[in-house]
Amino acid sequence: MTTGVLQKLIGEYVHLAGPNPVFAWQGGEPALRGLDFYREAVQLQQRLGLPGQVVGNGFQTNGTLLDDEWAEFFAGYRFLVGVSLDGPKEFHDAHRRGADGEGSWERVIRGIQSLRRHGVEFNVLCMVTQESVRYPERLFRFFADEDLRYVQFIPLAEPGTKPLQPAAFSIRPEEYGEFLCRLFDQWASEWPPALHIRDFEEFLTIYAGRPQVCCTFQETCGAYCVVEHNGDVYACDFMVEPRWKIGNLVGQPLGEILSSPLFAEFAAQKTRLGEQCKICKWLQLCHGGCPKHRLIAAPTVAAPSYFCEAYQQFFRHSRRRYKRMAERLVSQAAGRPWPGVNGASYRDKAPHRNDPCPCGSGRKYKHCCMGRR
């Protein structure tokens, strides 16, 4: 990206985004652009931003180029860094190799150590692959033992070379459903959970009566846009293709691009649901999932998600515990004890094994929900 495109992007976006503009720097690998580029970006944000604005920056990286100089910069400007780390070495190195064929796990860990030394806020993006999908407990334990507390799990699934068939390396829906259920069991086995797992926490917010934050499960798309190096603007980083190019900011004002009918059409296409989704009892939790996953094995965005089976299995498995957790969360937020039954209440810890079960069954906790927390 040239300085001219960068300046136009920042100068126009800060005037559109309200008090808290957020820039998410991605690639490819964004660190390849060099640290001076981001120093220039921050200077432009400071110079072009409006009085009172607080600008946020995210940086999604494979971590292999991070060192103390990068970390000092991130800490100084309070970047939130996302690091791609697929768990233990053998899982990570199965796919994330350098040009020399060597795995990148050690370099990523060194990059994380640099971030920690400088107090940089960061989280982990973990791709769930064919190598790791059968080992959710091991992944959970790895991240907990390494004190990597903020994790996002992403299922690996892409369109294949043959029409309407997933790529051979994609994980299967039934595998992912089992993965989610077992991972949830680990996550929900203590309060507060040992890890902050993005999707699990965001489903909890829905059960607690709050709106969904993640675009994957929101009712419509259009929460952000993508600006390429030459100024081309696309509706979504999963849909960087000619059909969804909504403009180019070199020749058009960004505000005009974002208010284009094509962008509105893209945002609304997610609401095009088939009958299977319209009558599904879990629709308010997933809203059909990401359109990218609907198109992996079907010709239309109205089709169910490739991972529909996985989500339904997970929602059935987790519903009862989510409702109890949400009740507890809402009670704690209001400063009230966690309500139980028969006059019992639990403010900061789970009930004792011989207490009445909070689910209201009338049975002792040890004979009811204790083993399913």
C-alpha positions as CSV (number, residue, x, y, z in Angstrom):
1,M,0.0,0.0,0.0
2,T,1.4,3.4,-1.0
3,T,1.5,6.4,1.3
4,G,-1.1,8.0,-0.9
5,V,-3.6,5.2,-0.4
6,L,-2.8,4.9,3.3
7,Q,-3.4,8.7,3.8
8,K,-6.7,8.7,1.9
9,L,-7.9,5.6,3.8
10,I,-7.1,7.0,7.3
11,G,-8.2,10.6,6.5
12,E,-11.6,9.5,5.2
13,Y,-12.3,6.7,7.6
14,V,-11.7,8.7,10.8
15,H,-14.4,11.1,9.7
16,L,-16.9,8.3,9.2
17,A,-16.3,6.1,12.2
18,G,-17.4,8.1,15.1
19,P,-15.4,8.4,18.4
20,N,-13.6,5.0,18.1
21,P,-12.3,4.2,14.6
22,V,-10.7,0.8,14.5
23,F,-8.2,-0.4,11.9
24,A,-7.3,-4.1,11.6
25,W,-4.1,-4.7,9.7
26,Q,-4.0,-8.1,8.0
27,G,-2.4,-9.8,5.0
28,G,-1.1,-12.2,3.9
29,E,1.4,-11.4,6.6
30,P,1.2,-7.7,7.5
31,A,4.6,-7.7,9.2
32,L,6.2,-8.1,5.8
33,R,5.3,-4.5,5.1
34,G,7.9,-3.4,7.7
35,L,7.6,-1.5,10.9
36,D,8.1,2.0,9.3
37,F,4.8,1.6,7.4
38,Y,2.9,1.2,10.7
39,R,4.8,4.1,12.3
40,E,3.6,6.2,9.4
41,A,0.1,4.9,9.8
42,V,0.0,5.9,13.5
43,Q,1.4,9.3,12.7
44,L,-1.4,9.8,10.1
45,Q,-4.0,8.7,12.6
46,Q,-2.7,11.2,15.1
47,R,-2.6,14.0,12.6
48,L,-5.8,13.4,10.7
49,G,-8.0,12.1,13.6
50,L,-10.7,14.3,15.1
51,P,-10.5,15.9,18.5
52,G,-11.5,13.4,21.2
53,Q,-11.3,10.3,19.0
54,V,-9.6,7.2,20.4
55,V,-8.2,5.2,17.5
56,G,-7.8,1.4,17.9
57,N,-5.5,-0.8,15.9
58,G,-5.5,-4.6,15.6
59,F,-2.7,-6.6,14.0
60,Q,-3.2,-10.2,12.8
61,T,0.1,-12.0,12.3
62,N,1.6,-15.4,12.0
63,G,4.1,-14.2,14.6
64,T,7.3,-15.4,12.9
65,L,8.7,-11.8,12.4
66,L,7.9,-10.4,15.8
67,D,10.8,-9.3,18.0
68,D,11.4,-6.7,20.8
69,E,11.3,-3.8,18.3
70,W,7.8,-4.8,17.0
71,A,6.6,-5.5,20.6
72,E,7.8,-2.1,21.9
73,F,5.9,-0.3,19.1
74,F,2.7,-2.3,19.7
75,A,2.9,-1.6,23.4
76,G,3.5,2.1,22.9
77,Y,0.4,2.5,20.7
78,R,-1.7,-0.1,22.5
79,F,-2.2,-2.4,19.5
80,L,-4.2,-5.5,20.1
81,V,-2.3,-8.3,18.4
82,G,-3.7,-11.6,17.1
83,V,-1.2,-14.4,16.8
84,S,-1.9,-17.6,14.7
85,L,-0.8,-20.6,16.8
86,D,-2.5,-23.9,16.1
87,G,-1.6,-25.5,19.5
88,P,1.3,-27.9,20.2
89,K,4.2,-28.1,17.8
90,E,3.1,-31.1,15.9
91,F,-0.4,-29.6,15.2
92,H,1.0,-26.2,14.3
93,D,3.9,-27.3,12.1
94,A,1.7,-29.7,10.1
95,H,0.5,-26.7,8.0
96,R,2.5,-23.6,9.1
97,R,5.9,-24.0,7.4
98,G,8.3,-21.5,6.0
99,A,9.7,-21.4,2.4
100,D,12.5,-23.7,3.6
101,G,9.9,-26.4,4.6
102,E,10.7,-26.0,8.3
103,G,7.9,-25.6,10.9
104,S,7.4,-22.1,12.4
105,W,6.3,-23.1,15.9
106,E,9.5,-22.0,17.7
107,R,9.6,-18.7,15.9
108,V,6.0,-18.0,16.9
109,I,6.7,-18.8,20.5
110,R,9.7,-16.5,20.4
111,G,7.4,-13.8,19.0
112,I,4.9,-14.3,21.8
113,Q,7.7,-14.1,24.4
114,S,8.6,-10.7,22.9
115,L,5.0,-9.5,23.2
116,R,4.9,-10.6,26.8
117,R,8.1,-8.9,27.8
118,H,6.7,-5.6,26.6
119,G,3.2,-6.0,28.0
120,V,1.4,-6.2,24.7
121,E,-2.2,-7.3,24.7
122,F,-2.6,-10.3,22.4
123,N,-4.8,-13.2,21.7
124,V,-4.4,-16.5,19.8
125,L,-6.1,-17.6,16.6
126,C,-6.1,-21.4,16.4
127,M,-7.1,-23.2,13.2
128,V,-8.8,-26.5,13.9
129,T,-7.4,-29.0,11.4
130,Q,-7.6,-32.6,10.6
131,E,-4.6,-33.1,12.8
132,S,-6.1,-31.4,15.9
133,V,-9.9,-31.8,15.6
134,R,-9.9,-35.1,17.5
135,Y,-8.0,-33.6,20.4
136,P,-9.9,-30.7,21.9
137,E,-8.9,-31.5,25.5
138,R,-5.3,-31.4,24.5
139,L,-5.6,-28.0,22.8
140,F,-7.5,-26.6,25.8
141,R,-4.8,-27.9,28.2
142,F,-2.0,-26.6,26.0
143,F,-3.3,-23.0,25.9
144,A,-4.2,-23.0,29.6
145,D,-0.8,-24.4,30.6
146,E,1.0,-21.8,28.4
147,D,-1.2,-19.1,30.0
148,L,-2.6,-18.2,26.5
149,R,-6.0,-17.2,27.9
150,Y,-7.7,-15.5,24.9
151,V,-8.3,-18.0,22.1
152,Q,-10.4,-18.1,18.9
153,F,-10.9,-21.5,17.3
154,I,-11.6,-21.5,13.5
155,P,-12.6,-24.6,11.7
156,L,-10.6,-25.3,8.5
157,A,-13.0,-25.6,5.6
158,E,-12.6,-24.3,2.1
159,P,-14.2,-24.9,-1.3
160,G,-12.5,-27.7,-3.3
161,T,-11.3,-27.8,-6.9
162,K,-14.5,-29.7,-7.9
163,P,-17.8,-27.8,-7.7
164,L,-19.8,-28.0,-4.5
165,Q,-17.2,-30.2,-2.8
166,P,-15.1,-29.1,0.1
167,A,-11.3,-29.2,-0.2
168,A,-9.7,-32.5,0.9
169,F,-8.0,-30.9,3.9
170,S,-11.4,-29.5,5.3
171,I,-12.6,-31.0,8.5
172,R,-16.0,-32.7,8.5
173,P,-19.1,-31.3,10.1
174,E,-19.5,-34.3,12.4
175,E,-15.9,-34.0,13.6
176,Y,-16.3,-30.3,14.3
177,G,-19.6,-30.9,16.2
178,E,-17.8,-33.4,18.5
179,F,-14.9,-31.1,18.9
180,L,-17.2,-28.2,20.0
181,C,-19.0,-30.3,22.5
182,R,-15.9,-31.7,24.1
183,L,-14.2,-28.4,24.1
184,F,-17.3,-26.8,25.7
185,D,-17.2,-29.5,28.5
186,Q,-13.6,-28.4,29.3
187,W,-14.5,-24.7,29.2
188,A,-17.6,-25.0,31.3
189,S,-16.1,-27.3,33.9
190,E,-15.1,-24.3,36.2
191,W,-16.2,-20.8,36.9
192,P,-14.8,-18.5,35.7
193,P,-13.5,-20.6,32.8
194,A,-9.7,-21.1,32.5
195,L,-9.8,-19.7,28.9
196,H,-11.7,-17.0,27.2
197,I,-12.9,-18.8,24.0
198,R,-14.5,-16.2,21.7
199,D,-17.5,-18.2,20.3
200,F,-18.4,-19.7,23.6
201,E,-18.4,-16.4,25.4
202,E,-20.4,-14.8,22.6
203,F,-23.1,-17.5,22.7
204,L,-23.2,-16.9,26.5
205,T,-24.0,-13.2,25.8
206,I,-27.0,-14.2,23.7
207,Y,-28.3,-16.4,26.5
208,A,-27.8,-13.5,28.9
209,G,-30.0,-11.3,26.7
210,R,-27.2,-9.3,24.9
211,P,-26.8,-9.0,21.1
212,Q,-24.4,-11.2,19.2
213,V,-21.0,-9.5,18.5
214,C,-19.3,-11.9,16.0
215,C,-20.3,-11.3,12.4
216,T,-20.4,-15.1,11.8
217,F,-23.6,-15.4,13.8
218,Q,-25.1,-12.0,13.4
219,E,-28.3,-11.6,11.4
220,T,-26.7,-9.6,8.6
221,C,-23.2,-9.0,7.3
222,G,-21.6,-5.6,6.6
223,A,-19.9,-4.8,9.9
224,Y,-16.7,-3.9,8.2
225,C,-15.0,-3.6,4.8
226,V,-11.7,-4.6,3.3
227,V,-9.3,-2.2,1.6
228,E,-6.7,-3.7,-0.6
229,H,-3.2,-2.3,-1.2
230,N,-4.4,-0.4,-4.4
231,G,-7.5,1.1,-2.8
232,D,-9.9,-1.6,-4.0
233,V,-12.7,-2.0,-1.4
234,Y,-14.5,-5.3,-0.8
235,A,-17.4,-6.2,1.4
236,C,-15.7,-9.0,3.3
237,D,-12.3,-10.6,3.6
238,F,-13.9,-14.0,2.8
239,M,-15.4,-12.5,-0.4
240,V,-12.5,-10.7,-2.0
241,E,-13.7,-11.4,-5.5
242,P,-15.0,-9.4,-8.5
243,R,-18.7,-9.9,-7.6
244,W,-18.2,-8.0,-4.3
245,K,-15.8,-5.3,-5.2
246,I,-17.8,-2.2,-4.0
247,G,-15.4,0.5,-5.2
248,N,-11.9,2.0,-5.1
249,L,-11.1,4.8,-2.7
250,V,-8.5,6.3,-5.0
251,G,-11.3,7.5,-7.3
252,Q,-14.3,7.6,-4.9
253,P,-15.0,8.9,-1.4
254,L,-15.1,6.1,1.1
255,G,-18.4,7.3,2.5
256,E,-19.9,6.9,-1.0
257,I,-18.5,3.4,-1.4
258,L,-19.9,2.3,2.0
259,S,-23.3,3.6,1.2
260,S,-23.4,1.8,-2.2
261,P,-26.4,-0.5,-3.1
262,L,-23.9,-3.3,-3.7
263,F,-22.6,-3.2,-0.1
264,A,-26.2,-3.2,1.2
265,E,-27.0,-6.1,-1.1
266,F,-24.1,-8.0,0.3
267,A,-25.1,-7.3,3.9
268,A,-28.7,-8.4,3.3
269,Q,-27.8,-11.7,1.4
270,K,-27.3,-13.5,4.7
271,T,-31.0,-13.1,5.5
272,R,-31.8,-15.2,2.4
273,L,-32.6,-18.5,4.3
274,G,-34.0,-21.8,3.0
275,E,-36.9,-23.5,4.8
276,Q,-34.5,-25.7,6.8
277,C,-33.1,-22.7,8.5
278,K,-36.4,-20.8,8.8
279,I,-38.0,-23.5,10.9
280,C,-34.8,-24.4,12.9
281,K,-35.1,-23.9,16.6
282,W,-31.5,-22.7,16.8
283,L,-31.9,-19.9,14.2
284,Q,-31.6,-17.1,16.7
285,L,-28.3,-18.4,17.8
286,C,-26.6,-18.8,14.5
287,H,-28.7,-16.9,11.9
288,G,-27.4,-19.5,9.3
289,G,-23.7,-19.0,10.0
290,C,-21.2,-17.4,7.7
291,P,-22.2,-17.2,4.0
292,K,-18.8,-18.5,3.1
293,H,-19.6,-21.8,4.7
294,R,-23.0,-21.9,3.0
295,L,-21.3,-21.8,-0.4
296,I,-18.8,-24.6,0.3
297,A,-21.1,-27.4,-0.8
298,A,-24.1,-25.6,-2.2
299,P,-24.7,-23.2,-5.2
300,T,-26.7,-20.7,-3.2
301,V,-26.3,-18.6,-0.1
302,A,-29.8,-19.7,1.0
303,A,-28.4,-23.2,1.7
304,P,-27.6,-24.3,5.3
305,S,-24.1,-23.9,6.5
306,Y,-21.5,-26.6,5.8
307,F,-21.2,-26.8,9.6
308,C,-25.0,-26.8,10.3
309,E,-24.8,-30.3,11.7
310,A,-22.0,-29.3,14.0
311,Y,-23.8,-26.3,15.3
312,Q,-27.0,-28.1,16.0
313,Q,-25.1,-30.8,17.9
314,F,-23.3,-28.2,19.9
315,F,-26.5,-26.1,20.7
316,R,-28.3,-29.2,21.9
317,H,-25.3,-30.2,24.0
318,S,-24.7,-26.8,25.6
319,R,-28.2,-25.3,26.0
320,R,-28.9,-26.4,29.6
321,R,-25.6,-25.3,31.0
322,Y,-25.6,-22.0,29.0
323,K,-29.0,-21.1,30.6
324,R,-27.6,-21.7,34.1
325,M,-24.4,-19.8,33.3
326,A,-26.4,-16.9,31.9
327,E,-28.6,-16.8,35.0
328,R,-25.5,-16.7,37.2
329,L,-23.8,-14.0,35.0
330,V,-26.9,-11.7,35.1
331,S,-27.2,-12.2,38.8
332,Q,-23.6,-11.3,39.5
333,A,-23.7,-8.3,37.2
334,A,-26.7,-7.0,39.2
335,G,-24.9,-7.7,42.5
336,R,-27.3,-10.4,43.5
337,P,-26.5,-13.9,44.7
338,W,-26.7,-16.7,42.2
339,P,-30.2,-18.1,42.8
340,G,-30.6,-21.7,43.6
341,V,-33.7,-23.6,44.8
342,N,-35.4,-24.1,48.2
343,G,-33.9,-20.8,49.4
344,A,-30.3,-21.7,48.5
345,S,-28.0,-19.2,46.7
346,Y,-24.4,-19.2,45.5
347,R,-22.7,-15.9,45.0
348,D,-19.1,-16.6,44.0
349,K,-18.7,-20.4,43.7
350,A,-20.5,-23.5,42.5
351,P,-22.8,-25.2,45.0
352,H,-21.4,-27.9,47.3
353,R,-22.0,-31.5,46.1
354,N,-24.7,-32.0,48.7
355,D,-26.5,-28.7,48.0
356,P,-29.8,-28.5,46.1
357,C,-29.0,-28.3,42.4
358,P,-29.4,-24.8,40.9
359,C,-31.2,-26.1,37.9
360,G,-34.3,-26.6,40.0
361,S,-34.6,-30.3,39.7
362,G,-35.0,-30.8,43.5
363,R,-32.1,-33.3,43.5
364,K,-28.7,-32.9,45.1
365,Y,-26.1,-31.2,43.0
366,K,-23.9,-34.3,43.0
367,H,-26.7,-36.4,41.6
368,C,-27.8,-33.9,39.0
369,C,-25.7,-31.3,37.2
370,M,-22.4,-31.6,39.0
371,G,-20.9,-33.9,36.3
372,R,-22.2,-31.8,33.5
373,R,-21.1,-28.3,34.5
